[in-house]
Structure formats: C-alpha cells, structure tokens
Amino acid sequence: GREKLTEKEFDLLNYFLKNRGVILPKENLCKNVWGLNFQPTTNLVEVTIKNLRKKLEDISGKKYIKTIYGEGYLFISE
C-alpha cells in the first residue's frame, strides 16, 4: 500500500499548493507551516520535504518540488 502523509507533510503540501509558482525560502516554510522561527541548524524543513517528495513521486512518478539553490523551494504543477 501507499504511505499516508503525516500531518506536517500534508500541511506542507497544502502550503505549497496555495503558493504555486512562488519560491518559498526555508524561513517562510518554518514560520507558516511549523509556526516556528527559523533555526539555521535545524534540518526539519529538508527532511519533511525529502519525505513528501518521495511520497508524491511514488504516487505520480512526477517531481513537483524543485530546490532553487540559495533561495528556497518551488512547487511546480502542470
């Protein structure tokens, strides 16, 4: 069976969908998805994005979340 999204993965996906086509810095995601001030030492965002990417790719075979080096993440949908 398919893995279900965790609550935070769902929240993250929902936030990406509301901001399609907008580059979202990690600081923005920390604040708006987790309600936290960004801590440069945390990899919370990266780990959740990695898990969400894998689950979305397993379901659809497509890559929706693009890393924009030095800027943040971009959700791409056709």
mmCIF file of the N, C-alpha and C atoms, coordinates in Angstrom:
data_MODEL
# 
_entry.id   MODEL 
# 
loop_
_atom_site.group_PDB 
_atom_site.id 
_atom_site.type_symbol 
_atom_site.label_atom_id 
_atom_site.label_alt_id 
_atom_site.label_comp_id 
_atom_site.label_asym_id 
_atom_site.label_entity_id 
_atom_site.label_seq_id 
_atom_site.pdbx_PDB_ins_code 
_atom_site.Cartn_x 
_atom_site.Cartn_y 
_atom_site.Cartn_z 
_atom_site.occupancy 
_atom_site.B_iso_or_equiv 
_atom_site.pdbx_formal_charge 
_atom_site.auth_seq_id 
_atom_site.auth_comp_id 
_atom_site.auth_asym_id 
_atom_site.auth_atom_id 
_atom_site.pdbx_PDB_model_num 
ATOM 1   N N  . GLY A 1 1  ? 0.797  -1.198 0.000   1.00 0.00 ? 1  GLY A N  1 
ATOM 2   C CA . GLY A 1 1  ? 0.000  0.000  0.000   1.00 0.00 ? 1  GLY A CA 1 
ATOM 3   C C  . GLY A 1 1  ? 0.841  1.264  0.000   1.00 0.00 ? 1  GLY A C  1 
ATOM 4   N N  . ARG A 1 2  ? 0.173  2.317  -0.273  1.00 0.00 ? 2  ARG A N  1 
ATOM 5   C CA . ARG A 1 2  ? 0.840  3.618  -0.289  1.00 0.00 ? 2  ARG A CA 1 
ATOM 6   C C  . ARG A 1 2  ? 0.978  4.160  1.122   1.00 0.00 ? 2  ARG A C  1 
ATOM 7   N N  . GLU A 1 3  ? 2.085  4.861  1.320   1.00 0.00 ? 3  GLU A N  1 
ATOM 8   C CA . GLU A 1 3  ? 2.277  5.516  2.612   1.00 0.00 ? 3  GLU A CA 1 
ATOM 9   C C  . GLU A 1 3  ? 1.389  6.745  2.695   1.00 0.00 ? 3  GLU A C  1 
ATOM 10  N N  . LYS A 1 4  ? 0.790  6.939  3.851   1.00 0.00 ? 4  LYS A N  1 
ATOM 11  C CA . LYS A 1 4  ? -0.020 8.135  4.060   1.00 0.00 ? 4  LYS A CA 1 
ATOM 12  C C  . LYS A 1 4  ? 0.895  9.298  4.421   1.00 0.00 ? 4  LYS A C  1 
ATOM 13  N N  . LEU A 1 5  ? 0.427  10.498 4.124   1.00 0.00 ? 5  LEU A N  1 
ATOM 14  C CA . LEU A 1 5  ? 1.168  11.687 4.518   1.00 0.00 ? 5  LEU A CA 1 
ATOM 15  C C  . LEU A 1 5  ? 1.013  11.908 6.015   1.00 0.00 ? 5  LEU A C  1 
ATOM 16  N N  . THR A 1 6  ? 2.087  12.355 6.644   1.00 0.00 ? 6  THR A N  1 
ATOM 17  C CA . THR A 1 6  ? 1.983  12.763 8.042   1.00 0.00 ? 6  THR A CA 1 
ATOM 18  C C  . THR A 1 6  ? 1.234  14.093 8.078   1.00 0.00 ? 6  THR A C  1 
ATOM 19  N N  . GLU A 1 7  ? 0.854  14.523 9.257   1.00 0.00 ? 7  GLU A N  1 
ATOM 20  C CA . GLU A 1 7  ? 0.139  15.796 9.395   1.00 0.00 ? 7  GLU A CA 1 
ATOM 21  C C  . GLU A 1 7  ? 0.985  16.957 8.855   1.00 0.00 ? 7  GLU A C  1 
ATOM 22  N N  . LYS A 1 8  ? 2.281  16.971 9.177   1.00 0.00 ? 8  LYS A N  1 
ATOM 23  C CA . LYS A 1 8  ? 3.150  18.066 8.714   1.00 0.00 ? 8  LYS A CA 1 
ATOM 24  C C  . LYS A 1 8  ? 3.384  17.991 7.210   1.00 0.00 ? 8  LYS A C  1 
ATOM 25  N N  . GLU A 1 9  ? 3.515  16.788 6.659   1.00 0.00 ? 9  GLU A N  1 
ATOM 26  C CA . GLU A 1 9  ? 3.660  16.654 5.203   1.00 0.00 ? 9  GLU A CA 1 
ATOM 27  C C  . GLU A 1 9  ? 2.417  17.191 4.504   1.00 0.00 ? 9  GLU A C  1 
ATOM 28  N N  . PHE A 1 10 ? 1.254  16.889 5.064   1.00 0.00 ? 10 PHE A N  1 
ATOM 29  C CA . PHE A 1 10 ? 0.001  17.396 4.498   1.00 0.00 ? 10 PHE A CA 1 
ATOM 30  C C  . PHE A 1 10 ? -0.047 18.920 4.583   1.00 0.00 ? 10 PHE A C  1 
ATOM 31  N N  . ASP A 1 11 ? 0.313  19.469 5.750   1.00 0.00 ? 11 ASP A N  1 
ATOM 32  C CA . ASP A 1 11 ? 0.334  20.929 5.930   1.00 0.00 ? 11 ASP A CA 1 
ATOM 33  C C  . ASP A 1 11 ? 1.293  21.578 4.932   1.00 0.00 ? 11 ASP A C  1 
ATOM 34  N N  . LEU A 1 12 ? 2.454  20.957 4.750   1.00 0.00 ? 12 LEU A N  1 
ATOM 35  C CA . LEU A 1 12 ? 3.459  21.476 3.820   1.00 0.00 ? 12 LEU A CA 1 
ATOM 36  C C  . LEU A 1 12 ? 2.932  21.440 2.387   1.00 0.00 ? 12 LEU A C  1 
ATOM 37  N N  . LEU A 1 13 ? 2.340  20.323 1.985   1.00 0.00 ? 13 LEU A N  1 
ATOM 38  C CA . LEU A 1 13 ? 1.772  20.202 0.642   1.00 0.00 ? 13 LEU A CA 1 
ATOM 39  C C  . LEU A 1 13 ? 0.687  21.256 0.427   1.00 0.00 ? 13 LEU A C  1 
ATOM 40  N N  . ASN A 1 14 ? -0.176 21.425 1.403   1.00 0.00 ? 14 ASN A N  1 
ATOM 41  C CA . ASN A 1 14 ? -1.246 22.411 1.331   1.00 0.00 ? 14 ASN A CA 1 
ATOM 42  C C  . ASN A 1 14 ? -0.670 23.822 1.152   1.00 0.00 ? 14 ASN A C  1 
ATOM 43  N N  . TYR A 1 15 ? 0.383  24.136 1.896   1.00 0.00 ? 15 TYR A N  1 
ATOM 44  C CA . TYR A 1 15 ? 1.012  25.462 1.798   1.00 0.00 ? 15 TYR A CA 1 
ATOM 45  C C  . TYR A 1 15 ? 1.651  25.650 0.418   1.00 0.00 ? 15 TYR A C  1 
ATOM 46  N N  . PHE A 1 16 ? 2.309  24.600 -0.075  1.00 0.00 ? 16 PHE A N  1 
ATOM 47  C CA . PHE A 1 16 ? 2.883  24.661 -1.432  1.00 0.00 ? 16 PHE A CA 1 
ATOM 48  C C  . PHE A 1 16 ? 1.784  24.904 -2.466  1.00 0.00 ? 16 PHE A C  1 
ATOM 49  N N  . LEU A 1 17 ? 0.662  24.206 -2.334  1.00 0.00 ? 17 LEU A N  1 
ATOM 50  C CA . LEU A 1 17 ? -0.428 24.351 -3.303  1.00 0.00 ? 17 LEU A CA 1 
ATOM 51  C C  . LEU A 1 17 ? -1.006 25.760 -3.295  1.00 0.00 ? 17 LEU A C  1 
ATOM 52  N N  . LYS A 1 18 ? -1.079 26.366 -2.121  1.00 0.00 ? 18 LYS A N  1 
ATOM 53  C CA . LYS A 1 18 ? -1.582 27.746 -2.014  1.00 0.00 ? 18 LYS A CA 1 
ATOM 54  C C  . LYS A 1 18 ? -0.596 28.752 -2.608  1.00 0.00 ? 18 LYS A C  1 
ATOM 55  N N  . ASN A 1 19 ? 0.679  28.341 -2.725  1.00 0.00 ? 19 ASN A N  1 
ATOM 56  C CA . ASN A 1 19 ? 1.735  29.244 -3.193  1.00 0.00 ? 19 ASN A CA 1 
ATOM 57  C C  . ASN A 1 19 ? 2.429  28.707 -4.447  1.00 0.00 ? 19 ASN A C  1 
ATOM 58  N N  . ARG A 1 20 ? 1.652  28.056 -5.318  1.00 0.00 ? 20 ARG A N  1 
ATOM 59  C CA . ARG A 1 20 ? 2.208  27.501 -6.556  1.00 0.00 ? 20 ARG A CA 1 
ATOM 60  C C  . ARG A 1 20 ? 2.944  28.567 -7.349  1.00 0.00 ? 20 ARG A C  1 
ATOM 61  N N  . GLY A 1 21 ? 4.123  28.217 -7.848  1.00 0.00 ? 21 GLY A N  1 
ATOM 62  C CA . GLY A 1 21 ? 4.874  29.142 -8.685  1.00 0.00 ? 21 GLY A CA 1 
ATOM 63  C C  . GLY A 1 21 ? 5.652  30.197 -7.911  1.00 0.00 ? 21 GLY A C  1 
ATOM 64  N N  . VAL A 1 22 ? 5.593  30.145 -6.574  1.00 0.00 ? 22 VAL A N  1 
ATOM 65  C CA . VAL A 1 22 ? 6.315  31.105 -5.735  1.00 0.00 ? 22 VAL A CA 1 
ATOM 66  C C  . VAL A 1 22 ? 7.475  30.375 -5.065  1.00 0.00 ? 22 VAL A C  1 
ATOM 67  N N  . ILE A 1 23 ? 8.683  30.960 -5.127  1.00 0.00 ? 23 ILE A N  1 
ATOM 68  C CA . ILE A 1 23 ? 9.828  30.370 -4.432  1.00 0.00 ? 23 ILE A CA 1 
ATOM 69  C C  . ILE A 1 23 ? 9.659  30.650 -2.940  1.00 0.00 ? 23 ILE A C  1 
ATOM 70  N N  . LEU A 1 24 ? 9.650  29.594 -2.151  1.00 0.00 ? 24 LEU A N  1 
ATOM 71  C CA . LEU A 1 24 ? 9.437  29.710 -0.711  1.00 0.00 ? 24 LEU A CA 1 
ATOM 72  C C  . LEU A 1 24 ? 10.729 29.398 0.043   1.00 0.00 ? 24 LEU A C  1 
ATOM 73  N N  . PRO A 1 25 ? 11.322 30.414 0.673   1.00 0.00 ? 25 PRO A N  1 
ATOM 74  C CA . PRO A 1 25 ? 12.530 30.172 1.476   1.00 0.00 ? 25 PRO A CA 1 
ATOM 75  C C  . PRO A 1 25 ? 12.210 29.304 2.694   1.00 0.00 ? 25 PRO A C  1 
ATOM 76  N N  . LYS A 1 26 ? 13.234 28.628 3.212   1.00 0.00 ? 26 LYS A N  1 
ATOM 77  C CA . LYS A 1 26 ? 13.049 27.783 4.397   1.00 0.00 ? 26 LYS A CA 1 
ATOM 78  C C  . LYS A 1 26 ? 12.457 28.568 5.562   1.00 0.00 ? 26 LYS A C  1 
ATOM 79  N N  . GLU A 1 27 ? 12.897 29.829 5.717   1.00 0.00 ? 27 GLU A N  1 
ATOM 80  C CA . GLU A 1 27 ? 12.396 30.662 6.818   1.00 0.00 ? 27 GLU A CA 1 
ATOM 81  C C  . GLU A 1 27 ? 10.878 30.809 6.729   1.00 0.00 ? 27 GLU A C  1 
ATOM 82  N N  . ASN A 1 28 ? 10.391 31.012 5.511   1.00 0.00 ? 28 ASN A N  1 
ATOM 83  C CA . ASN A 1 28 ? 8.959  31.159 5.252   1.00 0.00 ? 28 ASN A CA 1 
ATOM 84  C C  . ASN A 1 28 ? 8.227  29.869 5.630   1.00 0.00 ? 28 ASN A C  1 
ATOM 85  N N  . LEU A 1 29 ? 8.766  28.732 5.207   1.00 0.00 ? 29 LEU A N  1 
ATOM 86  C CA . LEU A 1 29 ? 8.131  27.443 5.494   1.00 0.00 ? 29 LEU A CA 1 
ATOM 87  C C  . LEU A 1 29 ? 8.112  27.165 6.992   1.00 0.00 ? 29 LEU A C  1 
ATOM 88  N N  . CYS A 1 30 ? 9.229  27.442 7.676   1.00 0.00 ? 30 CYS A N  1 
ATOM 89  C CA . CYS A 1 30 ? 9.307  27.242 9.132   1.00 0.00 ? 30 CYS A CA 1 
ATOM 90  C C  . CYS A 1 30 ? 8.211  28.026 9.840   1.00 0.00 ? 30 CYS A C  1 
ATOM 91  N N  . LYS A 1 31 ? 8.078  29.281 9.442   1.00 0.00 ? 31 LYS A N  1 
ATOM 92  C CA . LYS A 1 31 ? 7.115  30.180 10.094  1.00 0.00 ? 31 LYS A CA 1 
ATOM 93  C C  . LYS A 1 31 ? 5.674  29.779 9.780   1.00 0.00 ? 31 LYS A C  1 
ATOM 94  N N  . ASN A 1 32 ? 5.383  29.529 8.503   1.00 0.00 ? 32 ASN A N  1 
ATOM 95  C CA . ASN A 1 32 ? 3.996  29.337 8.078   1.00 0.00 ? 32 ASN A CA 1 
ATOM 96  C C  . ASN A 1 32 ? 3.482  27.905 8.172   1.00 0.00 ? 32 ASN A C  1 
ATOM 97  N N  . VAL A 1 33 ? 4.364  26.927 8.155   1.00 0.00 ? 33 VAL A N  1 
ATOM 98  C CA . VAL A 1 33 ? 3.924  25.530 8.254   1.00 0.00 ? 33 VAL A CA 1 
ATOM 99  C C  . VAL A 1 33 ? 4.103  25.011 9.685   1.00 0.00 ? 33 VAL A C  1 
ATOM 100 N N  . TRP A 1 34 ? 5.226  25.366 10.316  1.00 0.00 ? 34 TRP A N  1 
ATOM 101 C CA . TRP A 1 34 ? 5.508  24.880 11.666  1.00 0.00 ? 34 TRP A CA 1 
ATOM 102 C C  . TRP A 1 34 ? 5.199  25.907 12.754  1.00 0.00 ? 34 TRP A C  1 
ATOM 103 N N  . GLY A 1 35 ? 5.038  27.177 12.378  1.00 0.00 ? 35 GLY A N  1 
ATOM 104 C CA . GLY A 1 35 ? 4.818  28.218 13.373  1.00 0.00 ? 35 GLY A CA 1 
ATOM 105 C C  . GLY A 1 35 ? 6.052  28.492 14.209  1.00 0.00 ? 35 GLY A C  1 
ATOM 106 N N  . LEU A 1 36 ? 7.233  28.262 13.613  1.00 0.00 ? 36 LEU A N  1 
ATOM 107 C CA . LEU A 1 36 ? 8.500  28.424 14.334  1.00 0.00 ? 36 LEU A CA 1 
ATOM 108 C C  . LEU A 1 36 ? 9.363  29.495 13.693  1.00 0.00 ? 36 LEU A C  1 
ATOM 109 N N  . ASN A 1 37 ? 10.209 30.122 14.512  1.00 0.00 ? 37 ASN A N  1 
ATOM 110 C CA . ASN A 1 37 ? 11.253 30.975 13.963  1.00 0.00 ? 37 ASN A CA 1 
ATOM 111 C C  . ASN A 1 37 ? 12.310 30.055 13.379  1.00 0.00 ? 37 ASN A C  1 
ATOM 112 N N  . PHE A 1 38 ? 12.883 30.452 12.261  1.00 0.00 ? 38 PHE A N  1 
ATOM 113 C CA . PHE A 1 38 ? 13.852 29.604 11.568  1.00 0.00 ? 38 PHE A CA 1 
ATOM 114 C C  . PHE A 1 38 ? 15.135 29.473 12.368  1.00 0.00 ? 38 PHE A C  1 
ATOM 115 N N  . GLN A 1 39 ? 15.601 28.252 12.532  1.00 0.00 ? 39 GLN A N  1 
ATOM 116 C CA . GLN A 1 39 ? 16.892 27.972 13.156  1.00 0.00 ? 39 GLN A CA 1 
ATOM 117 C C  . GLN A 1 39 ? 17.795 27.377 12.080  1.00 0.00 ? 39 GLN A C  1 
ATOM 118 N N  . PRO A 1 40 ? 18.889 28.061 11.736  1.00 0.00 ? 40 PRO A N  1 
ATOM 119 C CA . PRO A 1 40 ? 19.760 27.559 10.662  1.00 0.00 ? 40 PRO A CA 1 
ATOM 120 C C  . PRO A 1 40 ? 20.288 26.148 10.909  1.00 0.00 ? 40 PRO A C  1 
ATOM 121 N N  . THR A 1 41 ? 20.342 25.727 12.171  1.00 0.00 ? 41 THR A N  1 
ATOM 122 C CA . THR A 1 41 ? 20.895 24.408 12.487  1.00 0.00 ? 41 THR A CA 1 
ATOM 123 C C  . THR A 1 41 ? 19.891 23.274 12.297  1.00 0.00 ? 41 THR A C  1 
ATOM 124 N N  . THR A 1 42 ? 18.623 23.592 12.133  1.00 0.00 ? 42 THR A N  1 
ATOM 125 C CA . THR A 1 42 ? 17.622 22.526 12.006  1.00 0.00 ? 42 THR A CA 1 
ATOM 126 C C  . THR A 1 42 ? 17.488 22.060 10.559  1.00 0.00 ? 42 THR A C  1 
ATOM 127 N N  . ASN A 1 43 ? 17.260 20.765 10.393  1.00 0.00 ? 43 ASN A N  1 
ATOM 128 C CA . ASN A 1 43 ? 17.004 20.238 9.047   1.00 0.00 ? 43 ASN A CA 1 
ATOM 129 C C  . ASN A 1 43 ? 15.561 19.746 8.943   1.00 0.00 ? 43 ASN A C  1 
ATOM 130 N N  . LEU A 1 44 ? 14.716 20.261 9.819   1.00 0.00 ? 44 LEU A N  1 
ATOM 131 C CA . LEU A 1 44 ? 13.294 19.916 9.854   1.00 0.00 ? 44 LEU A CA 1 
ATOM 132 C C  . LEU A 1 44 ? 12.631 20.082 8.486   1.00 0.00 ? 44 LEU A C  1 
ATOM 133 N N  . VAL A 1 45 ? 12.860 21.226 7.853   1.00 0.00 ? 45 VAL A N  1 
ATOM 134 C CA . VAL A 1 45 ? 12.244 21.514 6.553   1.00 0.00 ? 45 VAL A CA 1 
ATOM 135 C C  . VAL A 1 45 ? 12.757 20.535 5.502   1.00 0.00 ? 45 VAL A C  1 
ATOM 136 N N  . GLU A 1 46 ? 14.082 20.363 5.433   1.00 0.00 ? 46 GLU A N  1 
ATOM 137 C CA . GLU A 1 46 ? 14.674 19.483 4.419   1.00 0.00 ? 46 GLU A CA 1 
ATOM 138 C C  . GLU A 1 46 ? 14.173 18.051 4.544   1.00 0.00 ? 46 GLU A C  1 
ATOM 139 N N  . VAL A 1 47 ? 14.117 17.549 5.765   1.00 0.00 ? 47 VAL A N  1 
ATOM 140 C CA . VAL A 1 47 ? 13.689 16.160 5.988   1.00 0.00 ? 47 VAL A CA 1 
ATOM 141 C C  . VAL A 1 47 ? 12.227 15.976 5.578   1.00 0.00 ? 47 VAL A C  1 
ATOM 142 N N  . THR A 1 48 ? 11.371 16.916 5.967   1.00 0.00 ? 48 THR A N  1 
ATOM 143 C CA . THR A 1 48 ? 9.951  16.809 5.624   1.00 0.00 ? 48 THR A CA 1 
ATOM 144 C C  . THR A 1 48 ? 9.754  16.931 4.117   1.00 0.00 ? 48 THR A C  1 
ATOM 145 N N  . ILE A 1 49 ? 10.498 17.836 3.473   1.00 0.00 ? 49 ILE A N  1 
ATOM 146 C CA . ILE A 1 49 ? 10.405 17.979 2.013   1.00 0.00 ? 49 ILE A CA 1 
ATOM 147 C C  . ILE A 1 49 ? 10.885 16.704 1.330   1.00 0.00 ? 49 ILE A C  1 
ATOM 148 N N  . LYS A 1 50 ? 11.978 16.128 1.815   1.00 0.00 ? 50 LYS A N  1 
ATOM 149 C CA . LYS A 1 50 ? 12.501 14.885 1.234   1.00 0.00 ? 50 LYS A CA 1 
ATOM 150 C C  . LYS A 1 50 ? 11.445 13.775 1.305   1.00 0.00 ? 50 LYS A C  1 
ATOM 151 N N  . ASN A 1 51 ? 10.811 13.626 2.466   1.00 0.00 ? 51 ASN A N  1 
ATOM 152 C CA . ASN A 1 51 ? 9.791  12.588 2.640   1.00 0.00 ? 51 ASN A CA 1 
ATOM 153 C C  . ASN A 1 51 ? 8.566  12.854 1.772   1.00 0.00 ? 51 ASN A C  1 
ATOM 154 N N  . LEU A 1 52 ? 8.139  14.120 1.713   1.00 0.00 ? 52 LEU A N  1 
ATOM 155 C CA . LEU A 1 52 ? 6.985  14.489 0.887   1.00 0.00 ? 52 LEU A CA 1 
ATOM 156 C C  . LEU A 1 52 ? 7.288  14.255 -0.590  1.00 0.00 ? 52 LEU A C  1 
ATOM 157 N N  . ARG A 1 53 ? 8.480  14.654 -1.031  1.00 0.00 ? 53 ARG A N  1 
ATOM 158 C CA . ARG A 1 53 ? 8.887  14.428 -2.431  1.00 0.00 ? 53 ARG A CA 1 
ATOM 159 C C  . ARG A 1 53 ? 8.786  12.950 -2.786  1.00 0.00 ? 53 ARG A C  1 
ATOM 160 N N  . LYS A 1 54 ? 9.338  12.106 -1.918  1.00 0.00 ? 54 LYS A N  1 
ATOM 161 C CA . LYS A 1 54 ? 9.347  10.661 -2.175  1.00 0.00 ? 54 LYS A CA 1 
ATOM 162 C C  . LYS A 1 54 ? 7.918  10.120 -2.293  1.00 0.00 ? 54 LYS A C  1 
ATOM 163 N N  . LYS A 1 55 ? 7.050  10.524 -1.380  1.00 0.00 ? 55 LYS A N  1 
ATOM 164 C CA . LYS A 1 55 ? 5.671  10.030 -1.402  1.00 0.00 ? 55 LYS A CA 1 
ATOM 165 C C  . LYS A 1 55 ? 4.929  10.514 -2.648  1.00 0.00 ? 55 LYS A C  1 
ATOM 166 N N  . LEU A 1 56 ? 5.107  11.786 -3.013  1.00 0.00 ? 56 LEU A N  1 
ATOM 167 C CA . LEU A 1 56 ? 4.444  12.316 -4.217  1.00 0.00 ? 56 LEU A CA 1 
ATOM 168 C C  . LEU A 1 56 ? 4.962  11.624 -5.473  1.00 0.00 ? 56 LEU A C  1 
ATOM 169 N N  . GLU A 1 57 ? 6.278  11.387 -5.506  1.00 0.00 ? 57 GLU A N  1 
ATOM 170 C CA . GLU A 1 57 ? 6.876  10.730 -6.670  1.00 0.00 ? 57 GLU A CA 1 
ATOM 171 C C  . GLU A 1 57 ? 6.424  9.271  -6.770  1.00 0.00 ? 57 GLU A C  1 
ATOM 172 N N  . ASP A 1 58 ? 6.307  8.599  -5.627  1.00 0.00 ? 58 ASP A N  1 
ATOM 173 C CA . ASP A 1 58 ? 5.830  7.208  -5.617  1.00 0.00 ? 58 ASP A CA 1 
ATOM 174 C C  . ASP A 1 58 ? 4.412  7.118  -6.172  1.00 0.00 ? 58 ASP A C  1 
ATOM 175 N N  . ILE A 1 59 ? 3.576  8.111  -5.856  1.00 0.00 ? 59 ILE A N  1 
ATOM 176 C CA . ILE A 1 59 ? 2.184  8.121  -6.301  1.00 0.00 ? 59 ILE A CA 1 
ATOM 177 C C  . ILE A 1 59 ? 2.073  8.491  -7.777  1.00 0.00 ? 59 ILE A C  1 
ATOM 178 N N  . SER A 1 60 ? 2.779  9.551  -8.187  1.00 0.00 ? 60 SER A N  1 
ATOM 179 C CA . SER A 1 60 ? 2.550  10.130 -9.516  1.00 0.00 ? 60 SER A CA 1 
ATOM 180 C C  . SER A 1 60 ? 3.677  9.909  -10.520 1.00 0.00 ? 60 SER A C  1 
ATOM 181 N N  . GLY A 1 61 ? 4.872  9.575  -10.017 1.00 0.00 ? 61 GLY A N  1 
ATOM 182 C CA . GLY A 1 61 ? 6.013  9.460  -10.914 1.00 0.00 ? 61 GLY A CA 1 
ATOM 183 C C  . GLY A 1 61 ? 6.562  10.815 -11.344 1.00 0.00 ? 61 GLY A C  1 
ATOM 184 N N  . LYS A 1 62 ? 6.059  11.892 -10.742 1.00 0.00 ? 62 LYS A N  1 
ATOM 185 C CA . LYS A 1 62 ? 6.498  13.243 -11.119 1.00 0.00 ? 62 LYS A CA 1 
ATOM 186 C C  . LYS A 1 62 ? 7.212  13.919 -9.961  1.00 0.00 ? 62 LYS A C  1 
ATOM 187 N N  . LYS A 1 63 ? 8.082  14.858 -10.327 1.00 0.00 ? 63 LYS A N  1 
ATOM 188 C CA . LYS A 1 63 ? 8.779  15.670 -9.327  1.00 0.00 ? 63 LYS A CA 1 
ATOM 189 C C  . LYS A 1 63 ? 8.095  17.028 -9.267  1.00 0.00 ? 63 LYS A C  1 
ATOM 190 N N  . TYR A 1 64 ? 7.463  17.322 -8.148  1.00 0.00 ? 64 TYR A N  1 
ATOM 191 C CA . TYR A 1 64 ? 6.709  18.570 -8.002  1.00 0.00 ? 64 TYR A CA 1 
ATOM 192 C C  . TYR A 1 64 ? 7.474  19.658 -7.257  1.00 0.00 ? 64 TYR A C  1 
ATOM 193 N N  . ILE A 1 65 ? 8.361  19.252 -6.355  1.00 0.00 ? 65 ILE A N  1 
ATOM 194 C CA . ILE A 1 65 ? 9.046  20.228 -5.509  1.00 0.00 ? 65 ILE A CA 1 
ATOM 195 C C  . ILE A 1 65 ? 10.480 20.389 -5.998  1.00 0.00 ? 65 ILE A C  1 
ATOM 196 N N  . LYS A 1 66 ? 10.779 21.587 -6.467  1.00 0.00 ? 66 LYS A N  1 
ATOM 197 C CA . LYS A 1 66 ? 12.101 21.878 -7.010  1.00 0.00 ? 66 LYS A CA 1 
ATOM 198 C C  . LYS A 1 66 ? 12.883 22.721 -6.007  1.00 0.00 ? 66 LYS A C  1 
ATOM 199 N N  . THR A 1 67 ? 14.160 22.379 -5.806  1.00 0.00 ? 67 THR A N  1 
ATOM 200 C CA . THR A 1 67 ? 15.030 23.188 -4.963  1.00 0.00 ? 67 THR A CA 1 
ATOM 201 C C  . THR A 1 67 ? 15.636 24.284 -5.823  1.00 0.00 ? 67 THR A C  1 
ATOM 202 N N  . ILE A 1 68 ? 15.481 25.523 -5.398  1.00 0.00 ? 68 ILE A N  1 
ATOM 203 C CA . ILE A 1 68 ? 16.104 26.661 -6.073  1.00 0.00 ? 68 ILE A CA 1 
ATOM 204 C C  . ILE A 1 68 ? 17.293 27.042 -5.207  1.00 0.00 ? 68 ILE A C  1 
ATOM 205 N N  . TYR A 1 69 ? 18.490 26.683 -5.664  1.00 0.00 ? 69 TYR A N  1 
ATOM 206 C CA . TYR A 1 69 ? 19.696 26.823 -4.856  1.00 0.00 ? 69 TYR A CA 1 
ATOM 207 C C  . TYR A 1 69 ? 19.861 28.237 -4.305  1.00 0.00 ? 69 TYR A C  1 
ATOM 208 N N  . GLY A 1 70 ? 20.060 28.322 -2.996  1.00 0.00 ? 70 GLY A N  1 
ATOM 209 C CA . GLY A 1 70 ? 20.285 29.604 -2.340  1.00 0.00 ? 70 GLY A CA 1 
ATOM 210 C C  . GLY A 1 70 ? 19.027 30.429 -2.112  1.00 0.00 ? 70 GLY A C  1 
ATOM 211 N N  . GLU A 1 71 ? 17.874 29.928 -2.591  1.00 0.00 ? 71 GLU A N  1 
ATOM 212 C CA . GLU A 1 71 ? 16.636 30.708 -2.458  1.00 0.00 ? 71 GLU A CA 1 
ATOM 213 C C  . GLU A 1 71 ? 15.549 29.976 -1.677  1.00 0.00 ? 71 GLU A C  1 
ATOM 214 N N  . GLY A 1 72 ? 15.283 28.736 -2.035  1.00 0.00 ? 72 GLY A N  1 
ATOM 215 C CA . GLY A 1 72 ? 14.217 28.007 -1.347  1.00 0.00 ? 72 GLY A CA 1 
ATOM 216 C C  . GLY A 1 72 ? 13.655 26.903 -2.213  1.00 0.00 ? 72 GLY A C  1 
ATOM 217 N N  . TYR A 1 73 ? 12.363 26.698 -2.101  1.00 0.00 ? 73 TYR A N  1 
ATOM 218 C CA . TYR A 1 73 ? 11.684 25.602 -2.793  1.00 0.00 ? 73 TYR A CA 1 
ATOM 219 C C  . TYR A 1 73 ? 10.538 26.137 -3.630  1.00 0.00 ? 73 TYR A C  1 
ATOM 220 N N  . LEU A 1 74 ? 10.297 25.451 -4.736  1.00 0.00 ? 74 LEU A N  1 
ATOM 221 C CA . LEU A 1 74 ? 9.263  25.861 -5.678  1.00 0.00 ? 74 LEU A CA 1 
ATOM 222 C C  . LEU A 1 74 ? 8.387  24.656 -5.979  1.00 0.00 ? 74 LEU A C  1 
ATOM 223 N N  . PHE A 1 75 ? 7.069  24.830 -5.852  1.00 0.00 ? 75 PHE A N  1 
ATOM 224 C CA . PHE A 1 75 ? 6.131  23.761 -6.199  1.00 0.00 ? 75 PHE A CA 1 
ATOM 225 C C  . PHE A 1 75 ? 5.677  23.983 -7.628  1.00 0.00 ? 75 PHE A C  1 
ATOM 226 N N  . ILE A 1 76 ? 5.896  22.970 -8.456  1.00 0.00 ? 76 ILE A N  1 
ATOM 227 C CA . ILE A 1 76 ? 5.565  23.068 -9.878  1.00 0.00 ? 76 ILE A CA 1 
ATOM 228 C C  . ILE A 1 76 ? 4.429  22.105 -10.166 1.00 0.00 ? 76 ILE A C  1 
ATOM 229 N N  . SER A 1 77 ? 3.375  22.603 -10.773 1.00 0.00 ? 77 SER A N  1 
ATOM 230 C CA . SER A 1 77 ? 2.284  21.720 -11.185 1.00 0.00 ? 77 SER A CA 1 
ATOM 231 C C  . SER A 1 77 ? 1.909  22.043 -12.620 1.00 0.00 ? 77 SER A C  1 
ATOM 232 N N  . GLU A 1 78 ? 1.556  21.001 -13.349 1.00 0.00 ? 78 GLU A N  1 
ATOM 233 C CA . GLU A 1 78 ? 1.172  21.199 -14.751 1.00 0.00 ? 78 GLU A CA 1 
ATOM 234 C C  . GLU A 1 78 ? -0.227 21.746 -14.841 1.00 0.00 ? 78 GLU A C  1 
# 
